[in-house]
Amino acid sequence: MIWKRLAEKQKEIIERGFSSGNALICGDRTGIIFENYEGTKSADPGDPVSADTVFHLYSMTKVFTVVSVMQLWEKGLIDIDDLLEKYIPAFSDVTVWENGAARPAKVKITIRMLLSMTSGLSYFLEDPSGLAGKLAEKWRNGLKNGKTLGTRGFAEAVAGVPLSFEPGTKYLYGLSHDVLGAVIETVSGKTLNRYFEEHIIRPLGMKDTCFYQNVPDEVRPRLASNTAFVDGKYVDIDFPPRPVPIPVFEGTDDPKVFSGGSGLVGTARDYGSFLSEMLDPKKGILRPETIAEMIKPQLGPEQRACYNDPKGDPSISGPEHTFALGVRIQDRPAKQGSVGEWGWSGALGTWFFVSPADGIWFVYMHQHSPAMHDAFIAGLRDVFYDILRSGR
């Protein structure tokens, strides 16, 4: 079978030390056309990856958050050009860190800026003001005393940390979608986990998808471990911090903060069901014209230069891609891929795309630190398109 060439690439990823095991599913408008599982979901050689293996999705959660915002937009409950402060007043007086000090922002953050990652919110990988660290310390101390922040409380706390730049001027990967999770809670009147369950997960029959805090006890044995390749063998290691997987928030595992940027777990099959709906809407999750709005390029020249910076996220496929509303979008012809292909990735090696022009979707999952997207995604994608162009 010609699609088996993809299985060989999956095995190669394992052999090269990039993951102990992985899942790959491709589908078109008729359903799944290729599905394969290789290797193990932990360092245990007797622990195979299978169709019911549950992976931490990390930033592939962001696409659910975007879809949720667009659902509310369809219903007239939110305008994506609204000011963020309309929903979370704590953002009415944000500051920008500049020349070693915080100054008042000259521009207000909008919902569109959050969706397009141009808000100025970062992941606090640098903390020049020290306020992100203070936020985290207060959060940790509160948790020791049984005090949770909640999704909205976390967003309000983040509003007190200076932005990395004037809103709307650059692109920067960060906490924008976590803040959007709080906006969804405010507008819908539901917690983010409940909103996702009622408006995406249950309608699509995604039986193994939920926030990491809500994984049923009987499902936990099916969770893939995080692995690393050390001295020629795979070993199990800790997962990144929760609920937000960045160092400053180590020790803040808050049961009530549902991260719109990184909180979901699920199977490859479940995510395939979601992508199938995004390719060929049948169940009313979003209207086709809304999906078209979601994948429109959003970045101007200066913002795009930030996005295409090779020092940035290596899961980005190249300068033919830019950023839309929460997803990358190919807007220029290239050696591989089709104009209009869109998708995203996750911190430990999950990755997907949807190609409307080719009528196909593709989802890959593994759990490994570092994710190593730059080492294997191009090869997988090239083989996929070679098969597609040769008539499958």
C-alpha positions in Angstrom: 0.0 0.0 0.0 1.5 3.3 -1.1 0.5 5.0 2.2 2.8 2.6 4.1 5.7 5.0 3.1 4.4 7.1 5.9 4.7 4.2 8.3 8.4 3.9 7.4 8.9 7.5 8.3 7.2 6.9 11.7 9.6 4.1 12.3 12.5 6.3 11.3 11.5 8.9 13.9 11.7 6.2 16.6 15.0 4.9 15.3 16.6 8.3 15.3 15.7 9.0 18.9 13.0 11.5 18.4 10.1 9.6 20.1 9.5 6.2 21.7 6.3 5.8 19.7 3.8 7.7 17.6 0.4 7.9 16.0 -0.4 9.1 12.5 -3.8 9.3 10.9 -4.8 10.9 7.5 -8.3 11.4 6.2 -10.2 12.9 3.4 -13.9 13.8 2.9 -14.8 10.1 2.9 -13.2 9.3 6.2 -9.8 7.8 7.4 -7.5 6.7 4.5 -4.4 5.9 6.5 -4.0 5.1 10.2 -0.8 3.7 11.9 0.7 3.3 15.3 4.4 2.6 15.9 6.6 2.1 19.0 5.7 2.5 22.6 3.9 5.1 24.6 6.5 5.0 27.4 10.0 3.8 27.9 8.6 0.3 28.6 9.1 -1.8 25.5 6.0 -3.7 26.3 3.7 -0.6 26.3 2.7 -0.1 22.6 1.1 3.0 21.2 -2.4 2.1 19.9 -5.7 3.7 18.7 -6.8 4.4 22.3 -3.5 6.0 23.5 -4.2 9.4 25.0 -1.7 12.2 24.3 -1.3 15.6 25.9 -2.2 18.0 23.1 -0.6 21.2 24.6 -0.9 24.0 22.0 -3.2 22.0 19.7 -5.7 23.1 22.4 -5.5 26.6 21.0 -7.5 25.6 17.9 -10.5 24.6 20.1 -10.2 28.0 21.8 -10.3 29.8 18.4 -13.2 27.7 17.2 -15.1 28.5 20.4 -14.5 32.2 19.9 -15.7 31.9 16.3 -18.8 30.1 17.5 -19.6 33.0 19.8 -18.9 35.4 16.9 -21.4 33.5 14.7 -24.0 33.9 17.4 -23.4 37.7 17.6 -22.2 37.3 21.3 -18.8 38.7 20.6 -17.1 40.9 17.9 -13.5 39.9 17.2 -12.6 43.6 17.0 -14.0 44.3 20.5 -11.6 45.6 23.1 -10.5 42.9 25.5 -11.3 45.2 28.5 -15.0 44.9 27.5 -14.9 41.3 28.8 -12.0 41.5 31.3 -11.7 45.0 32.7 -8.4 44.2 34.3 -6.9 44.8 30.8 -8.1 48.4 30.7 -4.8 49.8 31.9 -2.0 47.5 30.7 1.6 48.5 30.5 4.5 47.8 28.1 8.0 47.0 29.2 10.4 49.3 27.4 13.9 50.6 28.1 14.0 48.9 31.5 10.7 50.2 32.8 6.9 49.8 32.4 5.0 52.5 30.6 1.2 52.7 29.9 0.3 51.1 26.6 -0.8 53.5 23.9 -3.1 50.9 22.2 -5.8 48.7 23.6 -5.7 45.0 23.1 -8.5 43.6 21.0 -9.9 40.0 20.6 -8.4 39.9 17.1 -4.9 40.6 18.6 -5.3 37.7 21.0 -6.4 35.4 18.2 -3.5 36.5 16.0 -0.9 36.5 18.8 -0.2 40.2 18.3 -1.4 41.3 21.7 2.1 41.6 23.3 1.4 38.8 25.8 4.3 36.5 26.1 5.0 33.1 27.8 7.3 34.9 30.3 10.4 33.0 29.1 12.0 36.3 30.0 10.7 38.3 33.0 12.5 41.6 33.1 10.0 43.2 35.4 10.0 40.3 37.8 6.2 40.5 38.0 5.6 37.2 36.3 7.7 35.5 39.0 5.8 37.3 41.7 2.5 36.3 40.2 3.7 32.7 40.2 4.9 32.8 43.8 1.6 34.3 45.0 -0.2 31.6 43.0 1.8 28.8 44.5 1.3 30.1 48.0 -2.4 30.4 47.4 -2.7 26.9 46.2 -0.9 25.6 49.4 -3.8 27.2 51.3 -6.5 25.8 49.0 -7.0 29.0 47.0 -7.4 28.5 43.3 -7.2 31.3 40.7 -9.7 29.9 38.1 -9.4 30.6 34.4 -10.6 34.2 34.7 -8.5 34.9 37.8 -5.4 33.7 36.0 -6.2 36.1 33.1 -6.7 39.0 35.5 -3.4 38.3 37.2 -1.6 38.2 33.8 -3.0 41.6 33.0 -0.7 43.0 35.7 2.5 41.9 34.0 3.9 44.3 31.4 3.4 43.4 27.7 6.5 42.7 25.6 5.6 45.3 23.0 2.9 47.8 22.0 -0.3 45.8 21.2 -0.7 45.1 17.5 2.9 45.9 16.4 4.5 42.4 16.4 3.8 38.7 16.5 4.7 36.8 19.7 3.7 33.3 20.8 2.3 33.5 24.3 -0.6 33.5 26.7 -3.1 35.1 24.3 -5.2 31.9 24.0 -5.2 31.4 27.8 -6.8 34.9 28.1 -9.2 34.0 25.4 -10.3 31.1 27.5 -11.3 33.6 30.2 -13.2 35.6 27.6 -15.1 32.5 26.5 -16.1 31.8 30.1 -17.2 35.4 30.6 -19.4 35.5 27.4 -20.8 32.0 27.7 -21.3 31.8 31.4 -19.7 28.4 31.4 -16.3 27.1 32.6 -14.0 26.5 29.6 -14.0 22.7 30.2 -17.8 22.7 30.1 -18.0 24.9 27.1 -15.6 22.7 25.1 -17.5 19.6 26.2 -20.9 20.9 25.2 -20.0 22.7 21.9 -17.1 20.7 20.4 -16.2 17.5 22.2 -19.6 15.9 22.7 -21.1 16.9 19.3 -18.2 15.3 17.5 -18.1 12.1 19.6 -14.6 12.8 20.9 -15.0 10.3 23.8 -11.3 10.5 25.1 -10.8 14.3 24.8 -10.9 16.5 28.0 -8.8 18.8 30.1 -5.9 17.1 31.8 -7.5 17.8 35.2 -10.6 15.8 34.2 -9.1 12.6 32.9 -11.1 9.7 34.4 -9.2 7.3 36.5 -10.0 4.4 34.1 -8.4 6.4 31.2 -5.1 7.3 33.0 -3.4 4.0 32.2 -3.8 4.9 28.5 -2.0 8.2 28.8 1.3 8.4 26.9 4.4 9.3 29.0 6.7 12.1 28.3 10.0 10.6 27.1 13.6 11.7 26.3 16.4 9.9 24.5 19.3 9.5 26.9 22.5 7.5 26.3 21.0 5.6 23.4 17.7 4.6 25.1 14.3 6.1 25.9 13.5 7.1 29.4 10.3 8.5 31.0 10.6 12.0 32.3 8.3 14.6 34.0 5.8 16.5 31.9 6.3 20.3 31.7 4.6 22.4 34.4 0.8 22.6 34.5 -1.6 24.3 33.8 0.7 26.5 31.7 3.8 24.6 30.5 6.5 27.2 31.1 9.2 27.3 33.7 8.0 30.3 35.6 4.8 28.5 36.5 6.4 25.4 38.0 4.3 24.2 40.9 1.1 26.0 40.0 -1.0 22.9 39.1 -4.4 24.6 39.6 -7.4 22.4 39.2 -9.6 25.3 38.3 -7.4 27.0 35.6 -8.5 25.5 32.3 -5.7 26.5 29.9 -7.2 27.6 26.5 -3.6 27.4 25.3 -2.4 24.0 26.3 -4.8 22.1 28.6 -6.4 19.3 26.6 -5.6 15.6 26.2 -7.0 13.3 23.6 -6.4 10.5 21.1 -5.3 10.9 17.5 -8.6 9.5 16.4 -10.5 12.1 18.4 -8.5 14.9 16.9 -9.0 13.4 13.5 -12.8 13.7 14.1 -12.3 17.3 14.8 -10.2 17.9 11.7 -12.7 16.0 9.5 -15.3 18.4 10.6 -13.1 21.4 9.9 -12.4 20.1 6.4 -16.0 19.2 5.6 -18.4 20.8 8.1 -21.4 18.5 8.6 -22.3 18.8 12.3 -22.6 22.5 12.7 -19.6 23.2 14.8 -18.8 26.2 12.5 -20.2 27.3 9.3 -17.9 27.0 6.2 -17.7 30.8 5.8 -16.7 31.1 9.5 -13.8 28.6 9.0 -12.8 30.6 5.9 -12.7 33.7 8.1 -10.6 31.8 10.7 -7.9 30.9 8.3 -7.5 34.4 6.6 -3.9 35.7 7.0 -3.7 38.4 9.7 -0.1 39.6 9.9 1.4 42.7 8.3 5.0 42.8 7.0 6.7 43.6 10.4 4.5 41.0 12.2 5.2 38.4 9.6 8.9 38.9 9.9 8.6 38.1 13.6 6.5 35.0 12.7 9.0 33.7 10.1 12.0 34.4 12.2 14.0 31.1 12.0 14.9 31.5 15.8 11.2 31.1 16.5 9.0 27.9 16.7 10.7 25.2 14.5 7.3 23.5 13.9 6.5 26.4 11.5 7.1 25.0 8.0 8.8 27.9 6.3 8.3 31.4 4.9 5.4 30.3 2.8 3.4 30.2 6.0 2.0 33.1 8.0 -0.5 33.3 10.9 -4.3 33.5 10.8 -6.6 33.4 13.7 -4.8 30.9 15.9 -3.4 28.7 13.2 -0.6 28.9 10.6 -1.7 29.2 7.0 0.2 28.6 3.8 -0.5 31.6 1.6 2.3 31.3 -1.0 3.2 28.4 -3.4 6.1 26.2 -2.3 7.8 23.0 -3.2 5.4 21.1 -1.1 2.0 21.9 0.3 -0.9 23.7 -1.1 -2.0 27.3 -0.7 -4.7 27.3 1.9 -3.1 24.5 4.0 -3.5 25.4 7.7 -2.7 23.8 11.1 -0.8 23.9 14.3 1.3 21.9 16.7 1.9 21.0 20.4 4.8 21.2 22.8 5.7 17.5 23.0 5.4 16.6 19.3 1.8 16.7 18.2 1.2 18.3 14.8 -1.6 18.6 12.2 -2.7 20.2 9.0 -5.8 20.5 6.9 -5.5 21.1 3.2 -8.9 22.3 1.7 -7.5 22.3 -1.8 -6.4 18.7 -1.6 -9.4 17.6 0.5 -7.4 16.0 3.2 -6.4 16.2 6.9 -3.3 14.9 8.7 -2.6 14.5 12.4 0.6 13.1 14.0 1.2 12.7 17.8 4.1 11.8 20.0 5.3 12.8 23.5 9.0 13.7 23.7 11.1 16.4 25.2 12.2 18.3 23.2 9.4 17.9 20.7 11.8 17.8 17.7 9.3 19.1 15.1 12.1 20.5 13.0 13.7 17.0 12.8 10.8 15.1 11.4 7.8 17.1 10.2 9.3 18.2 6.9 10.0 14.6 6.0 6.6 13.4 7.0 4.9 16.2 5.1 7.1 15.6 2.0 6.2 11.9 1.8 2.5 12.7 2.3 2.5 15.2 -0.6 4.5 12.9 -2.8 1.9 10.2 -2.3 -0.9 12.6 -2.8 0.6 14.0 -6.1 1.2 10.5 -7.4 -2.4 9.6 -7.1 -2.2 7.8 -3.7 
